[in-house]
Amino acid sequence: MSKWAQATIKYETSYSIPDVAGLATGRTWSISDMAAPMSSGSWKCDGMLIAPCSVKTLAAIRAGYAEDLISRSADLGVIIFPAVPAFYARPKGLDDVVNHSVARIMDCFGIDPEGLMPEEGRWHGFRK
């Protein structure tokens, strides 16, 4: 977690930093640990999600400026996925907009979105 992710957790959620770190299924590493396994091109993984991603981190990834573990790990290949609302899905509220974006991100990882995006939420082209 970046220092700003920690600040966001503290001020914008009811979680604590240890609560969020405890969600990891394995070990965690410091953002400054450039020797962590995921900083190497030989590290095997299915993907990496940076959320939220600040403009600074996005720019570092885009430019290949690996100043910390997050940007170093992401410079091995990236899909920039802006959370753009899909209004063709006719969202009924903010939850629908968020769920649709989350489901599309899950699709990138090959994870079934389990009802977050009904079939009518997928683009099938213009209807005649």
MOPAC internal coordinates of N, CA, C and O (Angstrom, degrees):
PM7 1SCF
backbone

  N    0.0000 0     0.00 0     0.00 0    0    0    0
  C    1.4561 1     0.00 0     0.00 0    1    0    0
  C    1.5256 1   109.57 1     0.00 0    2    1    0
  O    1.2310 1   121.39 1   -43.39 1    3    2    1
  N    1.2909 1   114.94 1   136.61 1    3    2    1
  C    1.4581 1   119.18 1   175.38 1    5    3    2
  C    1.5264 1   109.26 1   -75.64 1    6    5    3
  O    1.2310 1   120.63 1   -13.75 1    7    6    5
  N    1.3122 1   116.40 1   166.25 1    7    6    5
  C    1.4742 1   118.97 1   178.39 1    9    7    6
  C    1.5237 1   110.59 1   -63.56 1   10    9    7
  O    1.2310 1   120.53 1   148.22 1   11   10    9
  N    1.3497 1   116.59 1   -31.78 1   11   10    9
  C    1.4594 1   118.81 1  -179.89 1   13   11   10
  C    1.5273 1   111.60 1   -77.95 1   14   13   11
  O    1.2310 1   120.20 1   151.74 1   15   14   13
  N    1.3283 1   117.23 1   -28.26 1   15   14   13
  C    1.4727 1   119.47 1   172.61 1   17   15   14
  C    1.5245 1   108.75 1   -64.56 1   18   17   15
  O    1.2310 1   120.78 1   139.21 1   19   18   17
  N    1.3149 1   116.11 1   -40.79 1   19   18   17
  C    1.4684 1   120.01 1   178.43 1   21   19   18
  C    1.5300 1   110.82 1   -63.60 1   22   21   19
  O    1.2310 1   120.54 1   138.95 1   23   22   21
  N    1.3239 1   116.58 1   -41.05 1   23   22   21
  C    1.4663 1   119.89 1   178.28 1   25   23   22
  C    1.5264 1   110.57 1   -64.99 1   26   25   23
  O    1.2310 1   120.62 1   138.34 1   27   26   25
  N    1.3374 1   116.42 1   -41.66 1   27   26   25
  C    1.4658 1   120.17 1   179.32 1   29   27   26
  C    1.5275 1   110.53 1   -62.06 1   30   29   27
  O    1.2310 1   120.56 1   135.43 1   31   30   29
  N    1.3181 1   116.53 1   -44.57 1   31   30   29
  C    1.4682 1   120.47 1   178.48 1   33   31   30
  C    1.5247 1   109.92 1   -59.13 1   34   33   31
  O    1.2310 1   121.05 1   133.99 1   35   34   33
  N    1.2998 1   115.60 1   -46.01 1   35   34   33
  C    1.4741 1   120.48 1  -176.40 1   37   35   34
  C    1.5249 1   112.44 1   -64.65 1   38   37   35
  O    1.2310 1   120.29 1   135.51 1   39   38   37
  N    1.3267 1   117.04 1   -44.49 1   39   38   37
  C    1.4650 1   120.35 1  -172.64 1   41   39   38
  C    1.5240 1   115.34 1   -95.09 1   42   41   39
  O    1.2310 1   120.31 1   161.66 1   43   42   41
  N    1.3293 1   117.01 1   -18.34 1   43   42   41
  C    1.4656 1   118.29 1  -174.56 1   45   43   42
  C    1.5233 1   114.10 1  -116.78 1   46   45   43
  O    1.2310 1   120.20 1   178.35 1   47   46   45
  N    1.3301 1   117.23 1    -1.65 1   47   46   45
  C    1.4644 1   119.19 1   179.21 1   49   47   46
  C    1.5238 1   109.97 1  -135.09 1   50   49   47
  O    1.2310 1   121.19 1    -7.39 1   51   50   49
  N    1.3119 1   115.33 1   172.61 1   51   50   49
  C    1.4607 1   120.31 1   176.19 1   53   51   50
  C    1.5296 1   111.59 1   -93.99 1   54   53   51
  O    1.2310 1   120.01 1  -174.34 1   55   54   53
  N    1.3362 1   117.59 1     5.66 1   55   54   53
  C    1.4604 1   121.92 1  -179.84 1   57   55   54
  C    1.5184 1   111.38 1   -88.29 1   58   57   55
  O    1.2310 1   121.14 1   -21.60 1   59   58   57
  N    1.3237 1   115.42 1   158.40 1   59   58   57
  C    1.4613 1   120.67 1   172.12 1   61   59   58
  C    1.5259 1   107.60 1  -103.08 1   62   61   59
  O    1.2310 1   120.13 1   -15.13 1   63   62   61
  N    1.3166 1   117.35 1   164.87 1   63   62   61
  C    1.4654 1   121.51 1   178.13 1   65   63   62
  C    1.5329 1   109.60 1   -59.75 1   66   65   63
  O    1.2310 1   119.11 1   133.48 1   67   66   65
  N    1.3341 1   119.31 1   -46.52 1   67   66   65
  C    1.4743 1   119.10 1   177.37 1   69   67   66
  C    1.5299 1   113.26 1   -61.51 1   70   69   67
  O    1.2310 1   120.02 1   146.35 1   71   70   69
  N    1.3461 1   117.57 1   -33.65 1   71   70   69
  C    1.4778 1   120.27 1   176.00 1   73   71   70
  C    1.5253 1   110.51 1   -58.44 1   74   73   71
  O    1.2310 1   120.90 1   131.71 1   75   74   73
  N    1.3252 1   115.89 1   -48.29 1   75   74   73
  C    1.4604 1   120.57 1  -177.07 1   77   75   74
  C    1.5268 1   110.36 1   -70.00 1   78   77   75
  O    1.2310 1   119.90 1   136.05 1   79   78   77
  N    1.3212 1   117.80 1   -43.95 1   79   78   77
  C    1.4682 1   120.74 1   177.88 1   81   79   78
  C    1.5284 1   110.64 1   -60.52 1   82   81   79
  O    1.2310 1   120.47 1   147.51 1   83   82   81
  N    1.3185 1   116.70 1   -32.49 1   83   82   81
  C    1.4568 1   121.49 1   179.28 1   85   83   82
  C    1.5170 1   113.70 1   -68.69 1   86   85   83
  O    1.2310 1   119.92 1   166.45 1   87   86   85
  N    1.3314 1   117.75 1   -13.55 1   87   86   85
  C    1.4628 1   121.32 1   177.30 1   89   87   86
  C    1.5249 1   112.40 1   -75.44 1   90   89   87
  O    1.2310 1   120.62 1   164.38 1   91   90   89
  N    1.3308 1   116.42 1   -15.62 1   91   90   89
  C    1.4668 1   120.21 1   179.09 1   93   91   90
  C    1.5230 1   109.25 1   -64.12 1   94   93   91
  O    1.2310 1   121.01 1   -39.35 1   95   94   93
  N    1.3224 1   115.67 1   140.65 1   95   94   93
  C    1.4661 1   119.94 1  -179.18 1   97   95   94
  C    1.5231 1   112.28 1   -85.91 1   98   97   95
  O    1.2310 1   120.64 1   177.99 1   99   98   97
  N    1.2786 1   116.39 1    -2.01 1   99   98   97
  C    1.4652 1   120.81 1   179.71 1  101   99   98
  C    1.5066 1   109.68 1  -148.80 1  102  101   99
  O    1.2310 1   121.18 1    31.56 1  103  102  101
  N    1.2721 1   115.34 1  -148.44 1  103  102  101
  C    1.4533 1   122.09 1  -179.40 1  105  103  102
  C    1.5223 1   110.75 1   -74.29 1  106  105  103
  O    1.2310 1   120.30 1   -25.28 1  107  106  105
  N    1.3141 1   117.04 1   154.72 1  107  106  105
  C    1.4645 1   121.94 1   173.08 1  109  107  106
  C    1.5289 1   108.78 1  -115.14 1  110  109  107
  O    1.2310 1   120.77 1   -22.30 1  111  110  109
  N    1.3229 1   116.13 1   157.70 1  111  110  109
  C    1.4542 1   121.41 1  -179.59 1  113  111  110
  C    1.5202 1   109.38 1  -127.31 1  114  113  111
  O    1.2310 1   120.99 1   -27.11 1  115  114  113
  N    1.2961 1   115.72 1   152.89 1  115  114  113
  C    1.4614 1   122.42 1   175.81 1  117  115  114
  C    1.5245 1   109.19 1   -69.07 1  118  117  115
  O    1.2310 1   120.84 1   -32.61 1  119  118  117
  N    1.3070 1   116.00 1   147.39 1  119  118  117
  C    1.4646 1   120.80 1   178.09 1  121  119  118
  C    1.5338 1   111.70 1   -62.30 1  122  121  119
  O    1.2310 1   120.26 1   158.52 1  123  122  121
  N    1.3199 1   117.10 1   -21.48 1  123  122  121
  C    1.4678 1   120.32 1  -179.68 1  125  123  122
  C    1.5269 1   113.08 1   -93.41 1  126  125  123
  O    1.2310 1   119.58 1  -179.39 1  127  126  125
  N    1.3253 1   118.41 1     0.61 1  127  126  125
  C    1.4709 1   122.12 1  -177.78 1  129  127  126
  C    1.5255 1   109.80 1   -84.43 1  130  129  127
  O    1.2310 1   120.90 1   -92.42 1  131  130  129
  N    1.3237 1   115.89 1    87.58 1  131  130  129
  C    1.4625 1   120.58 1  -177.91 1  133  131  130
  C    1.5316 1   112.09 1   -76.50 1  134  133  131
  O    1.2310 1   119.93 1   178.70 1  135  134  133
  N    1.3295 1   117.74 1    -1.30 1  135  134  133
  C    1.4649 1   121.60 1   176.04 1  137  135  134
  C    1.5295 1   111.44 1   -99.42 1  138  137  135
  O    1.2310 1   120.12 1  -175.95 1  139  138  137
  N    1.3159 1   117.38 1     4.05 1  139  138  137
  C    1.4647 1   120.80 1   178.64 1  141  139  138
  C    1.5357 1   109.27 1   -63.07 1  142  141  139
  O    1.2310 1   119.96 1   -30.28 1  143  142  141
  N    1.3249 1   117.68 1   149.72 1  143  142  141
  C    1.4709 1   120.61 1  -175.37 1  145  143  142
  C    1.5271 1   114.61 1   -53.56 1  146  145  143
  O    1.2310 1   119.90 1   141.67 1  147  146  145
  N    1.3309 1   117.80 1   -38.33 1  147  146  145
  C    1.4647 1   118.92 1  -175.77 1  149  147  146
  C    1.5249 1   113.96 1   -73.03 1  150  149  147
  O    1.2310 1   119.98 1   176.97 1  151  150  149
  N    1.3203 1   117.65 1    -3.03 1  151  150  149
  C    1.4646 1   119.74 1   176.88 1  153  151  150
  C    1.5282 1   111.52 1   -83.18 1  154  153  151
  O    1.2310 1   120.40 1   174.20 1  155  154  153
  N    1.3274 1   116.84 1    -5.80 1  155  154  153
  C    1.4565 1   121.37 1  -177.56 1  157  155  154
  C    1.5221 1   111.82 1  -102.55 1  158  157  155
  O    1.2310 1   120.82 1   -36.08 1  159  158  157
  N    1.3105 1   116.04 1   143.92 1  159  158  157
  C    1.4504 1   121.19 1   176.09 1  161  159  158
  C    1.5184 1   113.27 1   -66.07 1  162  161  159
  O    1.2310 1   119.77 1   167.71 1  163  162  161
  N    1.3218 1   118.04 1   -12.29 1  163  162  161
  C    1.4611 1   120.80 1   178.92 1  165  163  162
  C    1.5260 1   112.68 1   -90.06 1  166  165  163
  O    1.2310 1   120.52 1   176.70 1  167  166  165
  N    1.3307 1   116.62 1    -3.30 1  167  166  165
  C    1.4695 1   120.14 1  -179.50 1  169  167  166
  C    1.5132 1   109.73 1   -73.79 1  170  169  167
  O    1.2310 1   120.50 1   -50.53 1  171  170  169
  N    1.3274 1   116.66 1   129.47 1  171  170  169
  C    1.4615 1   121.00 1   179.10 1  173  171  170
  C    1.5182 1   110.14 1   -90.44 1  174  173  171
  O    1.2310 1   121.04 1   -48.44 1  175  174  173
  N    1.3209 1   115.63 1   131.56 1  175  174  173
  C    1.4586 1   120.13 1   175.86 1  177  175  174
  C    1.5218 1   108.90 1  -157.16 1  178  177  175
  O    1.2310 1   121.07 1   -18.23 1  179  178  177
  N    1.3072 1   115.55 1   161.77 1  179  178  177
  C    1.4588 1   120.93 1   177.58 1  181  179  178
  C    1.5158 1   111.99 1   -87.31 1  182  181  179
  O    1.2310 1   120.35 1   162.22 1  183  182  181
  N    1.3119 1   116.93 1   -17.78 1  183  182  181
  C    1.4517 1   120.61 1  -179.52 1  185  183  182
  C    1.5127 1   110.99 1   158.24 1  186  185  183
  O    1.2310 1   121.34 1    -1.90 1  187  186  185
  N    1.2954 1   115.04 1   178.10 1  187  186  185
  C    1.4624 1   122.56 1  -177.93 1  189  187  186
  C    1.5180 1   107.81 1  -146.33 1  190  189  187
  O    1.2310 1   120.98 1   -44.58 1  191  190  189
  N    1.2943 1   115.74 1   135.42 1  191  190  189
  C    1.4582 1   121.20 1   178.55 1  193  191  190
  C    1.5154 1   108.42 1  -119.00 1  194  193  191
  O    1.2310 1   120.78 1   -52.65 1  195  194  193
  N    1.3130 1   116.11 1   127.35 1  195  194  193
  C    1.4619 1   121.36 1   176.26 1  197  195  194
  C    1.5207 1   106.39 1  -110.63 1  198  197  195
  O    1.2310 1   121.04 1   -72.33 1  199  198  197
  N    1.3086 1   115.62 1   107.67 1  199  198  197
  C    1.4634 1   119.78 1  -176.53 1  201  199  198
  C    1.5191 1   110.15 1  -147.03 1  202  201  199
  O    1.2310 1   119.46 1   -52.47 1  203  202  201
  N    1.2951 1   118.63 1   127.53 1  203  202  201
  C    1.4623 1   124.48 1    -9.83 1  205  203  202
  C    1.5212 1   110.07 1   -71.11 1  206  205  203
  O    1.2310 1   120.66 1   -21.74 1  207  206  205
  N    1.3003 1   116.35 1   158.26 1  207  206  205
  C    1.4601 1   121.67 1   179.79 1  209  207  206
  C    1.5232 1   107.98 1  -115.37 1  210  209  207
  O    1.2310 1   120.89 1   -61.04 1  211  210  209
  N    1.3178 1   115.89 1   118.96 1  211  210  209
  C    1.4648 1   119.47 1   179.86 1  213  211  210
  C    1.5288 1   109.77 1   -72.40 1  214  213  211
  O    1.2310 1   120.98 1   -17.92 1  215  214  213
  N    1.3070 1   115.72 1   162.08 1  215  214  213
  C    1.4575 1   120.76 1   177.28 1  217  215  214
  C    1.5263 1   109.50 1   -63.05 1  218  217  215
  O    1.2310 1   120.00 1   144.34 1  219  218  217
  N    1.3172 1   117.61 1   -35.66 1  219  218  217
  C    1.4697 1   121.10 1   178.57 1  221  219  218
  C    1.5210 1   110.92 1   -62.14 1  222  221  219
  O    1.2310 1   120.27 1   133.72 1  223  222  221
  N    1.3250 1   117.09 1   -46.28 1  223  222  221
  C    1.4629 1   120.53 1   179.56 1  225  223  222
  C    1.5206 1   110.51 1   -66.64 1  226  225  223
  O    1.2310 1   120.43 1   138.61 1  227  226  225
  N    1.3152 1   116.78 1   -41.39 1  227  226  225
  C    1.4623 1   121.03 1   177.56 1  229  227  226
  C    1.5274 1   110.38 1   -59.36 1  230  229  227
  O    1.2310 1   120.40 1   135.46 1  231  230  229
  N    1.3226 1   116.84 1   -44.54 1  231  230  229
  C    1.4637 1   120.89 1   179.50 1  233  231  230
  C    1.5268 1   110.89 1   -64.77 1  234  233  231
  O    1.2310 1   120.16 1   140.11 1  235  234  233
  N    1.3340 1   117.30 1   -39.89 1  235  234  233
  C    1.4678 1   120.71 1   178.65 1  237  235  234
  C    1.5250 1   110.73 1   -62.73 1  238  237  235
  O    1.2310 1   120.39 1   137.53 1  239  238  237
  N    1.3285 1   116.87 1   -42.47 1  239  238  237
  C    1.4679 1   120.92 1   178.94 1  241  239  238
  C    1.5235 1   109.67 1   -65.45 1  242  241  239
  O    1.2310 1   120.56 1   132.99 1  243  242  241
  N    1.3176 1   116.53 1   -47.01 1  243  242  241
  C    1.4665 1   121.90 1  -177.76 1  245  243  242
  C    1.5219 1   111.96 1   -60.20 1  246  245  243
  O    1.2310 1   120.69 1   140.73 1  247  246  245
  N    1.3388 1   116.28 1   -39.27 1  247  246  245
  C    1.4639 1   120.79 1  -176.54 1  249  247  246
  C    1.5316 1   113.01 1   -90.01 1  250  249  247
  O    1.2310 1   120.17 1   174.30 1  251  250  249
  N    1.3344 1   117.28 1    -5.70 1  251  250  249
  C    1.4577 1   120.01 1  -178.13 1  253  251  250
  C    1.5168 1   112.99 1    75.12 1  254  253  251
  O    1.2310 1   120.66 1  -157.26 1  255  254  253
  N    1.3207 1   116.35 1    22.74 1  255  254  253
  C    1.4620 1   121.44 1   179.49 1  257  255  254
  C    1.5254 1   108.33 1   -89.35 1  258  257  255
  O    1.2310 1   120.93 1   -87.85 1  259  258  257
  N    1.3093 1   115.82 1    92.15 1  259  258  257
  C    1.4624 1   121.92 1  -173.39 1  261  259  258
  C    1.5272 1   110.75 1   -87.12 1  262  261  259
  O    1.2310 1   120.76 1  -103.85 1  263  262  261
  N    1.3185 1   116.15 1    76.15 1  263  262  261
  C    1.4595 1   119.59 1  -176.30 1  265  263  262
  C    1.5191 1   113.58 1   -86.07 1  266  265  263
  O    1.2310 1   119.92 1   164.31 1  267  266  265
  N    1.3360 1   117.76 1   -15.69 1  267  266  265
  C    1.4613 1   120.55 1   179.66 1  269  267  266
  C    1.5313 1   108.60 1  -148.00 1  270  269  267
  O    1.2310 1   120.71 1    -3.44 1  271  270  269
  N    1.3106 1   116.25 1   176.56 1  271  270  269
  C    1.4600 1   120.46 1  -175.53 1  273  271  270
  C    1.5243 1   112.30 1   -62.47 1  274  273  271
  O    1.2310 1   120.07 1   145.38 1  275  274  273
  N    1.3145 1   117.48 1   -34.62 1  275  274  273
  C    1.4634 1   119.44 1  -179.93 1  277  275  274
  C    1.5211 1   110.64 1   -64.31 1  278  277  275
  O    1.2310 1   120.11 1   125.55 1  279  278  277
  N    1.3277 1   117.39 1   -54.45 1  279  278  277
  C    1.4628 1   119.69 1  -177.16 1  281  279  278
  C    1.5278 1   111.67 1   -69.87 1  282  281  279
  O    1.2310 1   119.58 1   148.91 1  283  282  281
  N    1.3167 1   118.41 1   -31.09 1  283  282  281
  C    1.4751 1   121.05 1   177.24 1  285  283  282
  C    1.5217 1   110.51 1   -67.85 1  286  285  283
  O    1.2310 1   120.06 1   137.25 1  287  286  285
  N    1.2962 1   117.48 1   -42.75 1  287  286  285
  C    1.4663 1   121.17 1  -179.11 1  289  287  286
  C    1.5168 1   111.14 1   -66.92 1  290  289  287
  O    1.2310 1   120.21 1   144.68 1  291  290  289
  N    1.3171 1   117.21 1   -35.32 1  291  290  289
  C    1.4669 1   121.49 1  -176.54 1  293  291  290
  C    1.5169 1   112.97 1   -80.91 1  294  293  291
  O    1.2310 1   119.34 1   166.99 1  295  294  293
  N    1.3269 1   118.87 1   -13.01 1  295  294  293
  C    1.4601 1   117.92 1  -177.10 1  297  295  294
  C    1.5250 1   112.72 1   -78.79 1  298  297  295
  O    1.2310 1   120.45 1  -174.79 1  299  298  297
  N    1.3397 1   116.74 1     5.21 1  299  298  297
  C    1.4746 1   120.32 1   178.71 1  301  299  298
  C    1.5180 1   112.11 1   -84.50 1  302  301  299
  O    1.2310 1   119.77 1   175.71 1  303  302  301
  N    1.3039 1   118.04 1    -4.29 1  303  302  301
  C    1.4615 1   123.20 1  -179.04 1  305  303  302
  C    1.5163 1   107.67 1   147.10 1  306  305  303
  O    1.2310 1   120.37 1   -40.86 1  307  306  305
  N    1.3131 1   116.89 1   139.14 1  307  306  305
  C    1.4594 1   118.00 1  -171.64 1  309  307  306
  C    1.5249 1   111.32 1  -152.46 1  310  309  307
  O    1.2310 1   121.52 1   -32.82 1  311  310  309
  N    1.3074 1   114.70 1   147.18 1  311  310  309
  C    1.4543 1   122.60 1   166.62 1  313  311  310
  C    1.5158 1   105.13 1  -115.88 1  314  313  311
  O    1.2310 1   120.28 1   -59.31 1  315  314  313
  N    1.3003 1   117.07 1   120.69 1  315  314  313
  C    1.4609 1   119.81 1   176.25 1  317  315  314
  C    1.5198 1   106.17 1   -87.28 1  318  317  315
  O    1.2310 1   120.96 1   -63.52 1  319  318  317
  N    1.3057 1   115.77 1   116.48 1  319  318  317
  C    1.4564 1   121.90 1  -172.42 1  321  319  318
  C    1.5241 1   109.47 1  -120.00 1  322  321  319
  O    1.2310 1   120.02 1   -91.88 1  323  322  321
  N    1.3155 1   117.56 1    88.12 1  323  322  321
  C    1.4624 1   118.19 1   178.21 1  325  323  322
  C    1.5265 1   110.53 1   -69.93 1  326  325  323
  O    1.2310 1   120.91 1   -36.33 1  327  326  325
  N    1.2871 1   115.86 1   143.67 1  327  326  325
  C    1.4684 1   120.58 1   178.42 1  329  327  326
  C    1.5274 1   108.61 1   -78.42 1  330  329  327
  O    1.2310 1   121.13 1   -95.93 1  331  330  329
  N    1.3141 1   115.44 1    84.07 1  331  330  329
  C    1.4592 1   122.00 1  -178.68 1  333  331  330
  C    1.5240 1   108.09 1   -99.88 1  334  333  331
  O    1.2310 1   120.08 1   -59.92 1  335  334  333
  N    1.3153 1   117.46 1   120.08 1  335  334  333
  C    1.4739 1   119.52 1  -178.60 1  337  335  334
  C    1.5206 1   111.57 1   -61.01 1  338  337  335
  O    1.2310 1   121.04 1   -41.43 1  339  338  337
  N    1.3162 1   115.62 1   138.57 1  339  338  337
  C    1.4664 1   121.98 1   177.13 1  341  339  338
  C    1.5230 1   107.52 1  -100.40 1  342  341  339
  O    1.2310 1   120.72 1   -87.11 1  343  342  341
  N    1.3112 1   116.23 1    92.89 1  343  342  341
  C    1.4627 1   119.78 1  -176.68 1  345  343  342
  C    1.5247 1   113.19 1   -72.55 1  346  345  343
  O    1.2310 1   120.33 1   163.59 1  347  346  345
  N    1.3541 1   116.98 1   -16.41 1  347  346  345
  C    1.4609 1   119.04 1   175.50 1  349  347  346
  C    1.5308 1   111.16 1   -63.77 1  350  349  347
  O    1.2310 1   120.31 1   159.65 1  351  350  349
  N    1.3383 1   117.01 1   -20.35 1  351  350  349
  C    1.4640 1   121.23 1   179.24 1  353  351  350
  C    1.5340 1   111.63 1   -79.92 1  354  353  351
  O    1.2310 1   120.69 1   177.12 1  355  354  353
  N    1.3174 1   116.28 1    -2.88 1  355  354  353
  C    1.4659 1   122.78 1   178.90 1  357  355  354
  C    1.5329 1   112.21 1    53.74 1  358  357  355
  O    1.2310 1   120.31 1  -119.40 1  359  358  357
  N    1.3415 1   117.01 1    60.60 1  359  358  357
  C    1.4670 1   119.18 1  -179.75 1  361  359  358
  C    1.5288 1   111.35 1   -63.60 1  362  361  359
  O    1.2310 1   121.82 1   -37.90 1  363  362  361
  N    1.3171 1   114.13 1   142.10 1  363  362  361
  C    1.4669 1   120.10 1  -179.79 1  365  363  362
  C    1.5260 1   111.83 1   -92.77 1  366  365  363
  O    1.2310 1   120.64 1   169.48 1  367  366  365
  N    1.3150 1   116.38 1   -10.52 1  367  366  365
  C    1.4499 1   120.52 1  -179.40 1  369  367  366
  C    1.5217 1   110.70 1  -176.54 1  370  369  367
  O    1.2310 1   120.85 1     2.83 1  371  370  369
  N    1.3102 1   115.98 1  -177.17 1  371  370  369
  C    1.4598 1   121.64 1  -177.68 1  373  371  370
  C    1.5274 1   111.93 1   -62.22 1  374  373  371
  O    1.2310 1   120.05 1   142.82 1  375  374  373
  N    1.3271 1   117.51 1   -37.18 1  375  374  373
  C    1.4704 1   120.07 1   178.04 1  377  375  374
  C    1.5256 1   111.10 1   -57.42 1  378  377  375
  O    1.2310 1   119.94 1   137.77 1  379  378  377
  N    1.3243 1   117.71 1   -42.23 1  379  378  377
  C    1.4586 1   120.86 1   178.94 1  381  379  378
  C    1.5299 1   111.11 1   -63.65 1  382  381  379
  O    1.2310 1   119.88 1   139.85 1  383  382  381
  N    1.3097 1   117.83 1   -40.15 1  383  382  381
  C    1.4607 1   122.07 1   179.25 1  385  383  382
  C    1.5270 1   109.96 1   -63.98 1  386  385  383
  O    1.2310 1   120.61 1   132.03 1  387  386  385
  N    1.3352 1   116.45 1   -47.97 1  387  386  385
  C    1.4700 1   120.93 1   179.76 1  389  387  386
  C    1.5260 1   110.27 1   -63.87 1  390  389  387
  O    1.2310 1   119.87 1   133.12 1  391  390  389
  N    1.3252 1   117.85 1   -46.88 1  391  390  389
  C    1.4642 1   120.97 1  -178.69 1  393  391  390
  C    1.5272 1   111.76 1   -60.60 1  394  393  391
  O    1.2310 1   120.19 1   141.55 1  395  394  393
  N    1.3256 1   117.25 1   -38.45 1  395  394  393
  C    1.4536 1   120.52 1   179.09 1  397  395  394
  C    1.5284 1   110.89 1   -64.44 1  398  397  395
  O    1.2310 1   120.34 1   136.02 1  399  398  397
  N    1.3266 1   116.96 1   -43.98 1  399  398  397
  C    1.4719 1   120.21 1   178.21 1  401  399  398
  C    1.5195 1   110.85 1   -64.12 1  402  401  399
  O    1.2310 1   120.20 1   136.45 1  403  402  401
  N    1.3249 1   117.22 1   -43.55 1  403  402  401
  C    1.4692 1   120.86 1   178.63 1  405  403  402
  C    1.5232 1   110.28 1   -61.51 1  406  405  403
  O    1.2310 1   120.13 1   136.78 1  407  406  405
  N    1.3267 1   117.36 1   -43.22 1  407  406  405
  C    1.4647 1   120.98 1   179.53 1  409  407  406
  C    1.5240 1   111.33 1   -62.02 1  410  409  407
  O    1.2310 1   120.11 1   140.01 1  411  410  409
  N    1.3270 1   117.40 1   -39.99 1  411  410  409
  C    1.4677 1   120.33 1   179.14 1  413  411  410
  C    1.5232 1   111.13 1   -67.06 1  414  413  411
  O    1.2310 1   120.25 1   143.86 1  415  414  413
  N    1.3240 1   117.13 1   -36.14 1  415  414  413
  C    1.4671 1   120.39 1   175.85 1  417  415  414
  C    1.5262 1   109.68 1   -66.63 1  418  417  415
  O    1.2310 1   120.32 1   137.70 1  419  418  417
  N    1.3305 1   116.99 1   -42.30 1  419  418  417
  C    1.4612 1   120.20 1   177.61 1  421  419  418
  C    1.5186 1   110.88 1   -59.92 1  422  421  419
  O    1.2310 1   120.21 1   141.39 1  423  422  421
  N    1.3365 1   117.21 1   -38.61 1  423  422  421
  C    1.4654 1   121.04 1   176.14 1  425  423  422
  C    1.5263 1   111.48 1   -56.77 1  426  425  423
  O    1.2310 1   120.02 1   141.09 1  427  426  425
  N    1.3326 1   117.57 1   -38.91 1  427  426  425
  C    1.4700 1   121.48 1   179.68 1  429  427  426
  C    1.5223 1   111.89 1   -59.19 1  430  429  427
  O    1.2310 1   120.76 1   150.11 1  431  430  429
  N    1.3316 1   116.16 1   -29.89 1  431  430  429
  C    1.4615 1   121.59 1  -179.50 1  433  431  430
  C    1.5286 1   112.43 1   -95.94 1  434  433  431
  O    1.2310 1   120.22 1  -177.56 1  435  434  433
  N    1.3293 1   117.18 1     2.44 1  435  434  433
  C    1.4564 1   120.16 1  -178.54 1  437  435  434
  C    1.5143 1   113.45 1    72.94 1  438  437  435
  O    1.2310 1   120.68 1  -155.91 1  439  438  437
  N    1.3362 1   116.31 1    24.09 1  439  438  437
  C    1.4620 1   121.60 1  -179.95 1  441  439  438
  C    1.5249 1   108.73 1  -100.51 1  442  441  439
  O    1.2310 1   120.69 1   -50.11 1  443  442  441
  N    1.3223 1   116.28 1   129.89 1  443  442  441
  C    1.4654 1   120.74 1   178.31 1  445  443  442
  C    1.5229 1   108.97 1   -64.85 1  446  445  443
  O    1.2310 1   119.91 1   -56.37 1  447  446  445
  N    1.3364 1   117.78 1   123.63 1  447  446  445
  C    1.4620 1   119.69 1  -178.03 1  449  447  446
  C    1.5267 1   114.94 1   -72.35 1  450  449  447
  O    1.2310 1   119.95 1  -175.93 1  451  450  449
  N    1.3134 1   117.71 1     4.07 1  451  450  449
  C    1.4695 1   123.02 1   170.98 1  453  451  450
  C    1.5240 1   114.60 1    43.59 1  454  453  451
  O    1.2310 1   120.40 1  -122.74 1  455  454  453
  N    1.3094 1   116.85 1    57.26 1  455  454  453
  C    1.4531 1   120.82 1   174.35 1  457  455  454
  C    1.5138 1   115.77 1    84.98 1  458  457  455
  O    1.2310 1   119.60 1   176.13 1  459  458  457
  N    1.3321 1   118.37 1    -3.87 1  459  458  457
  C    1.4679 1   119.44 1   177.67 1  461  459  458
  C    1.5232 1   111.52 1   -67.97 1  462  461  459
  O    1.2310 1   120.97 1   153.43 1  463  462  461
  N    1.3455 1   115.74 1   -26.57 1  463  462  461
  C    1.4545 1   119.45 1   179.99 1  465  463  462
  C    1.5259 1   108.07 1  -132.42 1  466  465  463
  O    1.2310 1   120.41 1   -76.81 1  467  466  465
  N    1.3223 1   116.82 1   103.19 1  467  466  465
  C    1.4651 1   118.22 1   176.67 1  469  467  466
  C    1.5245 1   110.12 1   -65.51 1  470  469  467
  O    1.2310 1   120.28 1   -19.54 1  471  470  469
  N    1.3127 1   117.08 1   160.46 1  471  470  469
  C    1.4664 1   122.05 1  -176.84 1  473  471  470
  C    1.5308 1   111.98 1   -54.38 1  474  473  471
  O    1.2310 1   119.82 1   146.55 1  475  474  473
  N    1.3313 1   117.96 1   -33.45 1  475  474  473
  C    1.4682 1   119.13 1   178.21 1  477  475  474
  C    1.5269 1   111.92 1   -70.73 1  478  477  475
  O    1.2310 1   120.24 1   170.55 1  479  478  477
  N    1.3189 1   117.15 1    -9.45 1  479  478  477
  C    1.4669 1   121.34 1   176.36 1  481  479  478
  C    1.5095 1   112.94 1   -84.42 1  482  481  479
  O    1.2310 1   120.37 1   170.91 1  483  482  481
  N    1.3326 1   116.91 1    -9.09 1  483  482  481
  C    1.4735 1   120.58 1   177.83 1  485  483  482
  C    1.5261 1   109.07 1   -91.47 1  486  485  483
  O    1.2310 1   121.43 1   -35.23 1  487  486  485
  N    1.3254 1   114.86 1   144.77 1  487  486  485
  C    1.4502 1   120.47 1  -179.89 1  489  487  486
  C    1.5176 1   109.33 1   -76.55 1  490  489  487
  O    1.2310 1   120.60 1   -52.63 1  491  490  489
  N    1.3136 1   116.46 1   127.37 1  491  490  489
  C    1.4636 1   122.24 1   179.09 1  493  491  490
  C    1.5240 1   111.25 1  -121.12 1  494  493  491
  O    1.2310 1   120.35 1  -167.01 1  495  494  493
  N    1.3023 1   116.94 1    12.99 1  495  494  493
  C    1.4666 1   121.08 1  -177.83 1  497  495  494
  C    1.5174 1   109.95 1    92.80 1  498  497  495
  O    1.2310 1   121.02 1    -6.35 1  499  498  497
  N    1.3247 1   115.65 1   173.65 1  499  498  497
  C    1.4474 1   120.34 1   178.89 1  501  499  498
  C    1.5188 1   109.88 1   -67.43 1  502  501  499
  O    1.2310 1   121.16 1   -41.24 1  503  502  501
  N    1.3019 1   115.38 1   138.76 1  503  502  501
  C    1.4706 1   119.84 1   178.34 1  505  503  502
  C    1.5079 1   109.62 1   -87.97 1  506  505  503
  O    1.2310 1   121.15 1   -40.46 1  507  506  505
  N    1.3063 1   115.41 1   139.54 1  507  506  505
  C    1.4701 1   120.02 1  -178.11 1  509  507  506
  C    1.4876 1   110.73 1   -95.74 1  510  509  507
  O    1.2310 1   120.10 1   180.00 1  511  510  509

